[in-house]
Amino acid sequence: MKLLDNITIKMKKLKKEITALYYAYQNPEVKILPKFIIIIALGYALSPIDLIPDFIPVLGYMDDLLIIPALITLSIKLIPPEILEESKRKAEEVPLLLKKNWFAALVFILIWIILLAVMIRPVLKLVK
């Protein structure tokens, strides 16, 4: 049970970090590059579709275990410390509740379909 407790604690921490990133993104003092990385991190973390599908053994979960924490860490490193602290405090006080947004889900699905088509196209040309 200790492993499950550790995972639960880390997931709660990750959720708070994602919320803090959202609040940091809204801060006008954050520069363009950190905002861009934050958008990528939040988009990937909240995307219903993964870069590597979860049904692929081992690799399917590796992107969730490596890519999302790496993007969050990079985002955190690019945000000025005082803005990050303010965002973390706000995340503690005002947890973010996301509503279901089917339009955003459709946009994510279309983006992933386009990316897959772009990646598969050269492979199909090689096979022919």
N, C-alpha and C positions, 0 to 999 in steps of 0.2 A: 504493500500500500504506500510505502514511502515514495516510490517512483511516481505513482499517480498523484500524490500530493505535490511533489516537486513540479510536475508538468502543469498541474492546475495553477500553482503559484506563478510559474513562468508565463502561462497564457494570460493571466490577469494583468501581469506586468506589461506584456506585449500589447494588450488592448489599451492600457493607459498610455503607452508610448505612442501608439497610433493616434489616439485622441489628442495627445499633446502635439503631435506633428500637424494634425488638422488645424489646431488653434494657432500654431506657429505660422502655418501657411497663410492664415488670415491676417497676420501682423504685417502692416505696410513697411516696416523696417527690414524685413527679410528680403535679401537680394534675389535676383532672377534665377541663378544657378541652384541655390537651395530649394527654391519653389519648384523648379523643374524636377529635381530629384524627389522632392516630397510628393509631387503629383504621380510620378512613376511608382514610388513605394506604396502610396495609398491605393492607386489604381490596381497594382498587382495584388496587394493584400486583400482588397475587397472584390477583385474580379472573380466571377464564378468559374472562369476557365483558367487553367494553369498552363504554363509553358510546356511542362511535361505532364501528361495526364496521370492522375493518381492510380489508375488501374495498372500501370506499368510497374511490375514488382521493383521495390527498393528505389529506383530512380524517380518514380512518381511522387514520392514524399520528400526526396532530396531537395527539390526546388523550394518546397515549403520550409524546409529546415535550414536551407542555406541562402537562397535568394532574398526572401523577405527580411530575415534578420540583417543581411548585408546591406540592403537598401535602407532599412531603418537606421542602422548604425551610421551609414554615410550621410544620411539626412541630418541626423543628430549632430554629427561632427561639423557640418556646414552652417548650422544655426548658431548665431551668437549666444553665449552662455546665459546672459540675462534674459533674453527672449525665450530661450528654452525653459528656464526656471519658471518664468511667468506662465508659459503655456502648460507646464506640468502642474502648477498650482490650479490653473483653470480646469485642467482635465480632472483633477481630484474633486473640485467643487462642483463642476457642471459636466457630468458624464454625457457623452454624445449618444443620442438615440437616432439611428438611421431608419427611415421608413423605406419600404420596398419601392423601388423605382424601376419599373419595367422598361422604360425608355433607356435608362442608363445600362441596364442589362443587355438590351438589344444592341446598343452601341458597342459594348465590350465584345459581344458575340461577333458582330460584323468586323471589328478590328482583328480579332483572332482568325476569322475565316480569311481575311485578306492576307494576314501574315503567313498563314499556312499555305495559301495559294502561291504567294511569292516564293516560299521556301521549296515547295513541291515542284514547281514549274521547271527549274533547272534539272532536277532529278529525273523528271519525265523525259526531258530532252536527251539526257544521257542514256536512258534505257532504250530509246527508239533507235 
